[in-house]
Amino acid sequence: MNRKINELFKVKDNVTFTTGGDTTIKQAVDEMNAHHIGALPVVDKDGNLQGIVTERDVMWKLAGTYDLVGHVPVKDIMTKKENLIVISGDETIAEIMKIMVSNKIHHLPIVDNDFNLQGIIVIRDILEMLLKDAKQETKDLKDYVTSKYPC
């Protein structure tokens, strides 16, 4: 839990899908559905992170309007850059879990000092890492108890 996320996870270049601020909500939802993802980082033409649009953003927007999502641009509903919670990639799993739980978020963009998008950590990634560690620990303990553990 004290290992840094960039030691366990390929932080750089792990973002496969992004969108621009002028993308419509419908286009963003279609993209998320097509790739089975729950968020799209919103970047400018230089790859600088401008915000993030999540399934939750879409739901909140739809709950307050009868407007068709095909006409509303992502920039009107995304979490704006100044309100984004981001990490550098040097955080531990425990720190990332605390950030996600205390802020009730499932997606954490990873940025460099210039706020260029480097990657994104999804709560599912954290759970998969913890599960992998738990399985390895269980195997090691079982091997130790059954005298198969290397001495």
MOFENQUI-V959917 format. One record per residue. NEAR is the number of other C-alpha atoms within 10 Angstrom. Layout:
near
NEAR
NEAR
This chain:
near
13
9
13
16
22
15
12
12
14
14
20
15
10
14
16
10
13
19
22
21
21
14
16
19
25
17
18
25
22
12
18
18
13
9
11
9
14
16
25
26
27
26
18
15
8
8
16
17
24
21
26
27
25
23
15
14
17
18
11
11
17
14
8
8
9
8
10
10
18
13
12
17
18
28
19
15
21
24
19
16
14
8
9
15
18
19
19
18
25
15
16
17
21
15
17
22
18
12
17
17
12
9
10
9
15
17
21
23
25
23
20
15
7
8
16
17
26
21
22
25
22
17
17
11
14
18
13
11
17
14
12
12
13
12
12
12
12
12
13
15
14
13
13
13
10
9
10
11
12
7
5
